[in-house]
Amino acid sequence: MSPLFATRNSVEAVEEGSLLAPKFDASGLIPVVTTDAETGELLMHAYMNAAALLKTIETGEAHYYSRSRRQIWHKGATSGLVQRVQQLLIDDDQDCLWLRVTVAGSGASCHVGYRSCFYRQISPGEGDIEANWPIALTFTETAKTFDPATVYGDAPNPTQL
């Protein structure tokens, strides 16, 4: 843990105190939800390690930890769709972060080309699951904001499998 974070001495200090004492999981990660600062639209979910969190605080731009590549990534470094942090919030027990961001360029945050990583939905209450197997997804976004092959090349993204 970074010496820049407070020690988690008590529940009261964590929940009511004024010092940042994030609780990282056994892998050294903390979950992050990212939304559009103006609209509130959910753009993505990712993770940060201590170094990514500190880099985000230092630069004001989102840095995440890629579990598949096992490295920090600066969101938008390749695509130009940099996420500028407008507000960084932490939940009551300091084990989850919420970034409110503005996104450069086309405003997209999903490497697949859609604005949001949450571009499909599952319809609950559709009756017998076994009779409706496999469960279908429906698209909530119909047009991509950018062409991933143009931005990233034709190589498959290692985070997808």
Secondary structure, DSSP 8 states (H G I E B T S, - for coil): --TTS-----HHHHHH-SS------TTS-EEEEEEETTT--EEEEEEE-HHHHHHHHHHSB-EEEETTTTEEEETTTTTS--EEEEEEEE-TTS--EEEEEEESTT----TTSSSSS--EEE-S--S-TGGG-S--EEES--S-SS-HHHHH-SS--GGG-
